[in-house]
Amino acid sequence: MITKEMLIGDVIRTYPQVAEVLLQFGMHCIGCMAARGESIADACVVHGLDADELVEALNVAIEE
């Protein structure tokens, strides 16, 4: 299960299928150096996104 406290880089490494979801949300941080040390919650603040909504979509993607 993905949480908003998890680092984006760790999530992408563990669940590569979430990259598409991140792109759909406008988070083009897949290859970004900041993604290695930035949590989903922190990235959502920067991008003006709802972290809970993104985490829900990411968890749906890993269940499929």
N, C-alpha and C positions, 0 to 999 in steps of 0.2 A: 504494500500500500504506500502510495506517495503522499507526503505531507508537505505543507508549505514551508516548513523549516529545512527541508532537504536542499542540498546544493544542486543547482541546475546541471552542472557537469556530471555529478554522480548519477542523477536520474537518467540523463541521456545515455551514459555508459551502460547502466543496468537495463534500461528499457529503450533501446534505439527507436522503437516505433512511436515514441512520444514526440520525436522531432517534428513530424507533420502537424501535430496539435499545436506545438509552440509556434510554428510558422503561421498557422491559421489565426492565432491570437495576436499576430504581429510581433512576436518575439523572435527576432532573427539572431538570437544569441547562441545558436548551435555551435559555432566555431569561435565564439568570442572568448578572449582570455578571462574576462570578468565572470563568465559562467562557471569557471572552475571554483570560485570562492564566493559566489553570490547565491543566496537562498532564493527559492521561488517567491517568497513573500517580498524580499527586498527588490527583486526584479520587477514584480508587479507594481510596487510603489513607483519605481522609476518610469515604467511604461503606462502608468495610470490604469491598471487592470485590477479586477477583483480577484484576489488570490484564491478565495474559496471556489469561485467559478472555474478558474483554470485548473486547480487541483482535482476538482470533480471530473473535468474533461480528460485530464491525464490518467486518472484511475480507470475511467471507462475504456480508454485506449489500451491499457495493459490487461484488461479483462477479456478483450476480444481475441 
